[in-house]
Amino acid sequence: MSRLADARFSILDLAPIRDDGTAADALHNAVALARHADELGFERFWVAEHHNMDGIASSATAVLIGHLAGQTTRIRLGAGGVMLPNHAPLVIAEQFGTLEALYPGRIDLGLGRAPGADQFTAHALRRDRMGSADDFPDDVEELELLLGPRQPGQRVIAMPGVDSQVPIWLLGSSLFSAQLAAAKGLPYAFASHFAPRFMHDAIRVYRDNFQPSKVLDKPYVMLGVPLVTAPTDEEAEYLATSAYQRVLALIRGHSMRLRPPVKSMQGLWLPHEQEAVGNFFGMAVIGGPEKIRANLDVLLEQTQADELIFTCDLYDNADRLRAFSILAGLR
């Protein structure tokens, strides 16, 4: 019996910009996808913070979340995630406290430890104080305080934000955040959609060391999964070449604007680049409905994940909408 019927499915979007499109087009597409996910019954729709990348329109994460929340009715909206080294915790607490006040019970705050940018961009983002991954545990602690009840003698409050209890998730692609999430009793999302190498180790570390908290009484694991599905395996493989070209451009330091699919990647990448792209997509599920169902059943059986959050970088937004319709139909 398929495990998909009981699985929670979510979406992670970077508002990809096409080679012939604009940031406005990408943001409109994100709205269309969020509405679609809302109608299909997906659990949550997250957007990710990236900077200085010409093919990604989701840099102003809180602003985009607010717009998406206003365009949907039920689905949870959140950051997957906010790269905390780039920001003062008070500012994030105020932003997400405001979102929670406007859309109560629908906002998530996923936190990443990496800056998600080069050193020049990181300096431009936080020029008065260069944030560091080493500050991450202290910054998370500060955010928890700012989003929790006001404490006696607390001199700085987030308004809105104080006592909002916005759910905090820790995100990671290594073991550090798994250990921190376990120690703090927080839900954990592993970035297996681009860095699957340590997935099983991170899940084990998180579950083995989990300490119950007022937030969770047992571990909660979400895994990132790249998705490309279409009515047939052949069409899915064809559409996936847009995602392959995008990661190849990232490796080469070229423009990351989405390119149309191609019949073959041969001649477009060198052998070591093909291997690197393959490693990036190590957790990808690509194919027609039955292949997707079989691959996801295996993933859920092997990991016992509580939730899967899917990325889907396809050139035409209509193909993205269709892909998530197919996915929803498998449950």
N, C-alpha and C positions, 0 to 999 in steps of 0.2 A: 504493500500500500504506500502511495506517495506521501512524503512528509510535507509537501508543499501546502496542503490544505490548512495546516496549523501554523505555517510560517508567517511572520510579519515582514512585509516588504515596504521599503522606502526608496527615495530617490535623492541622489546627490548631484547637483547641477552646477556647472561653472559658467553658464551662459556663454557657450562658445560662439565666436564671431567667424562667419564664413569669409572666404577670400574675396567674395563679391558683395559682402554685406557690411553693416555698421553695428556699432554698439547698441543703438536703438533697436535694430532688428533682433539682435540677440536677446535683449531684455524682454521684448514683446514675445519672443519664442519661449522664454522662461515662464512668463505668465501663462501662456497657453498650455505649457506642460504641467505647471502646478495645478491649474484648473482641471486638466485631464486626470491627473493623479488623485485629486480630491474626489472626482466623480467615480473613479475606479475603486476607491476604498483603500488607497495606500496609507500607511501609518504616518509618515512625515516626509517633508520636502525640505532638504537642506541646501544651502549655497556655501561656497568655499571662498575664503579670502586669498587672493593672489594679486601681486602688484608687478608693474613694469612688464606685463605680458600682453602683446597686441592682439592675442586671440581669445582673451578671457575678459568678460564684462562684469564679473561679480565682485569687484574689489571693494566697493562700499557696501559691505555685507549687511549691516543693520538697516541701511536705507532700503536695500532691495527686499529684505525680509518684511519690512513694514508694508511695502507696496504689494508683495505677494499675499500677505495676510489679508489685506483689504480686498483682494480679488478672489479669495477662496472663502469657504464657509466652515469646514470641519478639520481639515488636515493640519497637523502640527507643522510649524515653520521654524527653521533654526539655522544656526551656523555650523558648518561641518568642515572647517571651523574657523573661529577667530584665532589668529596667530598672536598669542598673548605677548610675546616679546616686543611686538610692534606698538603696544598700547599701554596707557596707564589703566590699571584695574578700575579706578573710579569712573573713568569715561565709559568703559564697557558696561559697568554696573548701571550707569544712568541710561545708556542706550537700550539695554535689554530690559531694564526696569520700566522704561517708557513703553516698549513693545508689549510687555506683559500687562501693563495698565490698559493699553488699547485693545489687546486681544487676549484676555485672560484665559489661562489654561491651554494656550496653543503655541507657546514659545519655548524653544530649546536653546541652550548655549553650549555648543561644543568648543573645546579649547585645545589648540595645538601648541606644541612646545617649540617648533621650528619657526623662524621668521618668515619662511615662504618667499624670500626675496634675496637678491644679492646684497652685498654690504653697502653699496651706494644707495640702493633703495631703502634699506633698513635705516640708514642714517637720515634720509629725507623724511621718513615716517616718524622718527622719534629722535630728532637731532639734539634735543636738550638732555636726553638720557638714553644712551644706547642700551636697549633691552638685551637680555642674554637668556639663553636657555637655562642657565644655572639659576636664574631668578624664578623659574617657573613654579616650583612648589610654593614659594612665598607668595607669588602673585595669585595663585589659585586660592590659597588660604585667605588672602585679602579680599578676593572676589566673594568667597563664601560668606565672609563677615559682612560685606557691604550689601549682599542680597538677602541676608538673614535678619532676624529681629534686632532692633537697636539694643545695644548692650549698655549697662550702666557706665557712665563716664566716656562713652564713645563720642569723640569730638567731630568726626567726619562721617557724614551720612550721604548715601546716594538717594537723590530725590528727583524723579521716581527711582525705585530700586529697593529701598530698605523694606525688609519683610515681604518681598515679592516672591521669594522662594523659587526663582527661575531655575529649572532643572539644569545642572551642570553635568556635562559629559567630558571625559578625557579621551583625546584622540592620540593615536601614535602609530609609528611604523617600526618601533624597536621595543625593547623590554622596559625602558625607563617609565613610560607612562602607564604600562601595565602594572608595574609595581606600585606606582603612586595611586592609581585608581583603586587597586586592591586595598592599600593601606587606609584610604579615605572612604571606602565603601561606596564608590561612585560607579555609574555605568561606563563601560569601556567600548570604544569603537576602534577597530584595527584597520589601518589603511592598506588592506590587501588588494585594493583596486589599482595600486601602483607599486607596492613594495611587499609582495607576498612572502618573501624569504623567511621571515621570522614569525609568521602567523601562528603556527602550532605552538611554538615556544612561548609566544606572548599570551596566548589563551591559557596555556598551562600555568604560567607564572601568575596570571591574574586570578584564576580560579583557586589555585593552591594557597594563595596568600590573602584571599579576600576576608576583610573584616566587616561584619554587618554594621550598618549605620542607620541613622534616622531616615536616610534616603532609600536604602535597599537592605533587605534582609538576606539576599543571596546574590551571587554574581549575575550580571547581565551583559552579554556579548553581542555586539553588532559587527558585521564584516562587510567591507567594501567589495563589490563585484562588478567588473566591467561587463556590460550586456550588449550584445548585438544579435537581434533575432528578427526573422522575416518568415514568410510562409514556407520557404525552402532553405535547406542548408546552403545551397549554391548562392542564393541571393544574399544571405547573411554574410557569407565569406566575402562577397563582392563589396557590400556596404562597409564591412570592417576595415577596408583599406584606407578609408578616410581617417579612422582612429590611428592606424599604423603610421600614416604620413605625419600626423600631428605629433606623435611621440618621436618619430625620426627627426622632425624639425627641432623639438626640444633638445635632443641629444646633440644636434649640430649647432644649436644656438641661432636657428633661423626663425622666421616668422611662424607663429603658431596658429595662424588663421586656418580654419578648416578648409581642406581641399576636397574636390569631388572624388568619388571612388574611382578606382582604376581596375582594369581587368586583371592586372598582375603587378606585383611589387618587384618582380625581377628587373634588374637594371636600375632600380631606384635606390637600393640600399646595398652596402657592402656586407660581406658575411658577418663581421663582428657587430655591425649595426643591426642586422636581422636578429642576431642572438640577443642583443640588448633590448630590442623591442619585444621579443618573445618573452624575456624575463619580466618586463614591465607588465605584460598581459598574462602572466602565469596563472592568474585566477579567473581569467575571462571565460564567459560562457557565450559561445558563438554558434549559431545554427538555427534550424527550424524548431518548431514547438516541441517535438518529441525529444530531440537532442538536448534542448534546454532543460526540459523536465528531468531527464536522466542525470544530467550533470549537476543540477541543483539538488536532486535527491542525494547524490553521493556526497556533495559538499556538506549538506545538513547532517547527514549520518556521521561523517568524519569529525565534524566540529561541534555538533550540538549547539550551533549558534541560535541565539534567541531572535535575531533579526538580521536581515540582509538589506544593505543599502546599495542601490545600483547606479552606476554611471552609464551614460549612453551618448557617445559623441558621434552622431550621424550627420551627414551633410545637409539633408533635407529634414526640417522639423516634422513634416508629415510622417517620415519614416520613424522618427523618435516616438511620436504619438502612437503609431501602429505597434511599435516594439513593446511598449508598456501595456497596450491592450492585449497583445498576445500573452505577455507574462501574467497579467491578471487573470486571463482565461485558463491558465494552467492550475489554478488553486482549487 
